[in-house]
Structures are given as C-alpha cells and as structure tokens.
Amino acid sequence: MAETISIGGVNIAKTAALAPMAGVADRAYRLMCKKYGAAYTVSEMVSAKGICYSDKKTAELCTVTDAERPMAVQLFGSEPDFMAEAVKIVRGFSPDIIDINMGCPVPKVVNTGAGSSLMKDVRLAADITEAAVKAAENIPVTVKIRSGWNGDSVNAVEMARALEASGAAAIAVHGRTRDRFYSGNADISIIKDVKAAVKIPVIGNGDVIDGASCLKMYDETGCNLVMIGRGSYGNPFIFEEIECALSGKPYTPPTLEEKMRVMLEHIRLILELSPKCEELAMHEARKHAAWYMNGYYGSAKFRGRCYLLNSYAEVESLAAEFIELVSKNS
Ligand SMILES: Cc1cc2nc3c(=O)[nH]c(=O)nc-3n(C[C@H](O)[C@H](O)[C@H](O)COP(=O)(O)O)c2cc1C
C-alpha cells in the first residue's frame, strides 16, 4: 500500500495526480487515468463568473462521479465575490476539494485578471482564496500557481505563504513563469523553496514524464505529491509506471496491441459520454488517438490520418492497420 497524504482531511495516495487540462483531461480522460492509478484528479478549469450566470456547459464541467474521486473542481476568476458565489454553487456538486487556478497563461484568461495574472497581485490572490475558503465551509480549498509572472518576478514563495495564511489547504506549483507558457524546462528548485516555506502540502508539477522524473521530483523538492499533465497524453499507463517506480517493482510497458485496445476503450468512453453526435465527438477524440500512436515506426503518417477520423469504425480499422505496419517493421 502506498503512503497517503492528507489535504485538508482528504486522503490521497502519495503516488501521482492527474493535472487539470482544459480541452484534454475531461471525464473520459480522468476515468482512464484513474483506472491506471491516478491518485487524484482535477476538473478542467471552470469560470467562476460562468457558474454564477448559470451557464449549462459550465455546470456540466463541475459534475463529479465517484470513479473520479478524490477529485477537485477547479475554478478561475479575479473577483473575491464571484469566487465565493461560485464556490457555494460548486459545493452542490460535492467535490472532495475546490482548487483555484492561478497559473493559466492564456491571454483569454489572463486579460480578465484571472489565472497567472494573479501572480502579479498577491494581495488580490489572497483575498480570492480567503473568500473561497470561507464559502467552501468544510471542503478544502487549494491553489495552483506558477513560479511567477516572468523571470524578473519569481514570487511563488511569497505567494504560497500568503495563500497559506488565507486558509489554502495545499499549493500546487508548476515550475515555470507565465511568460514561458509551456516552453523550456520546468525549474523544480522553486518547488523545493515553496515546500521549505509553508506547512501545508505542496504538489510538484512540471515535466514529469516517467517513473524516473517522478522520483526526481519527489527527491529533489521534498514535495508531498507529484502532478502530471502532458506526460499522460496517450499514456494513462504512466500512473502504473510511477506506482512501480515508487514501490521498487519492475514495470512492464504495454505492448502496442494493448495500447491500441486501451486507445479504443478511451475513444468509446469519449463517444459514450459526449452529448454530441458520433462525428462531432470523434473530432474531439482524434487527438487522443494520435497520442496513443506516438513513438513508433511510421507513426507520424498515422497520426496525421487520426486527424481525419469521423467515426469509431474508422479508428478501429486504423488501429488494426497500425498494428500490422509496426509489426512488419519491428
Ligand atoms: C492543454 C492544456 C490544458 C491545461 N489546462 C489547465 C487548466 O485548466 N487548469 C490548470 O490549472 N492548468 C492547466 N494546464 C497546466 C497543467 O495543469 C500543468 O500545470 C502543465 O501542463 C505542466 O505540467 P506537465 O509538464 O506535467 O504537463 C493545462 C496544460 C495543458 C497542456
């Protein structure tokens, strides 16, 4: 049995969590990652204002199913009052944790003063957190931050201290400044600095792509939990790999046949859970099919073909063709 950590009373296995990823880590994705051992999942980011104005799609994003637990619903916003109101509404969806996004770099979010823009205004970030904590009652509130706004303002330590004082139950740190978006290597030394500065659990995030990089994140930062985003693209198996790495068990990666079987299972789940017709849901599923094919002989051409898929029957026959091609050339 893996060691567990507690975030405001919510027990989470100290293995690896799935990071929130808008447009990627939807319910089907979270369920696949849970199946392979993700210790904790987070919803795609949801607009606090959107919830307050009872946007139907936003409410759908807040739904938590038992198989995804422990799960957080993540909110973004720039006004304490809207955040408090949104938290009260989200409580009705019974998430285990409510997370606040203070790391999103995209202009659409930053230009409203939310996401990583809050790294520039520690006082406002603290006020938003305090309002959320008060409104959340017994549900723990966590915050996900970056190392800073840019290279000249690396303030994750100051930010984390202020958020802890405002009642945050844990802080997730992505070791990149906002101006770097997702480029270059994550700086994990900032995660170590945050860990040394606060008493609440710290979640380390950035560039964990396998068992070795996960062990490095734990060893070098002392973080309480590791969180994985892009390393799980087409690779829910990463969570199993990490459990093996942490417990010293040998890990056997899936065969291509197994990968294609899991890819088809994932696509079926997307189609089943989507309110859209098969063709439109398939358009959303295309990128996942392509990711599962990464890293094999001839996969570039097949990945291109994934972006033309319109039905489940097509992806099924493409997977069979892919297996045949790879086995002929290996
Ligand atoms: C497509 C995509 C969508 C993302 N959406 C969110 C989001 O909704 N909320 C959030 O806090 N972070 C979001 N992130 C950031 C990730 O949670 C994570 O911090 C980042 O990808 C670094 O971790 P990684 O190197 O393991 O991918 C997103 C990242 C990607 C690539």
PDBQT file of the ligand as one rigid body, heavy atoms in Angstrom, charges set to zero:
ROOT
HETATM    1  C1  LIG A 401      -3.777  21.508 -22.903  1.00  0.00    +0.000 C 
HETATM    2  C2  LIG A 401      -3.522  22.007 -21.509  1.00  0.00    +0.000 A 
HETATM    3  C3  LIG A 401      -4.569  22.491 -20.751  1.00  0.00    +0.000 A 
HETATM    4  C4  LIG A 401      -4.339  22.957 -19.462  1.00  0.00    +0.000 A 
HETATM    5  N1  LIG A 401      -5.394  23.393 -18.709  1.00  0.00    +0.000 NA
HETATM    6  C5  LIG A 401      -5.192  23.752 -17.407  1.00  0.00    +0.000 A 
HETATM    7  C6  LIG A 401      -6.294  24.082 -16.571  1.00  0.00    +0.000 A 
HETATM    8  O1  LIG A 401      -7.473  24.040 -16.969  1.00  0.00    +0.000 OA
HETATM    9  N2  LIG A 401      -6.015  24.443 -15.284  1.00  0.00    +0.000 N 
HETATM   10  C7  LIG A 401      -4.715  24.488 -14.802  1.00  0.00    +0.000 A 
HETATM   11  O2  LIG A 401      -4.508  24.823 -13.636  1.00  0.00    +0.000 OA
HETATM   12  N3  LIG A 401      -3.689  24.146 -15.572  1.00  0.00    +0.000 NA
HETATM   13  C8  LIG A 401      -3.884  23.766 -16.846  1.00  0.00    +0.000 A 
HETATM   14  N4  LIG A 401      -2.828  23.357 -17.610  1.00  0.00    +0.000 N 
HETATM   15  C9  LIG A 401      -1.478  23.268 -16.997  1.00  0.00    +0.000 C 
HETATM   16  C10 LIG A 401      -1.216  21.861 -16.463  1.00  0.00    +0.000 C 
HETATM   17  O3  LIG A 401      -2.090  21.551 -15.409  1.00  0.00    +0.000 OA
HETATM   18  C11 LIG A 401       0.232  21.729 -15.962  1.00  0.00    +0.000 C 
HETATM   19  O4  LIG A 401       0.436  22.671 -14.949  1.00  0.00    +0.000 OA
HETATM   20  C12 LIG A 401       1.267  21.956 -17.059  1.00  0.00    +0.000 C 
HETATM   21  O5  LIG A 401       0.915  21.272 -18.245  1.00  0.00    +0.000 OA
HETATM   22  C13 LIG A 401       2.664  21.487 -16.604  1.00  0.00    +0.000 C 
HETATM   23  O6  LIG A 401       2.657  20.129 -16.247  1.00  0.00    +0.000 OA
HETATM   24  P1  LIG A 401       3.203  18.976 -17.258  1.00  0.00    +0.000 P 
HETATM   25  O7  LIG A 401       4.604  19.351 -17.625  1.00  0.00    +0.000 OA
HETATM   26  O8  LIG A 401       3.114  17.720 -16.460  1.00  0.00    +0.000 OA
HETATM   27  O9  LIG A 401       2.310  18.993 -18.457  1.00  0.00    +0.000 OA
HETATM   28  C14 LIG A 401      -3.028  22.927 -18.912  1.00  0.00    +0.000 A 
HETATM   29  C15 LIG A 401      -1.973  22.428 -19.689  1.00  0.00    +0.000 A 
HETATM   30  C16 LIG A 401      -2.205  21.961 -20.966  1.00  0.00    +0.000 A 
HETATM   31  C17 LIG A 401      -1.041  21.410 -21.761  1.00  0.00    +0.000 C 
ENDROOT
TORSDOF 0
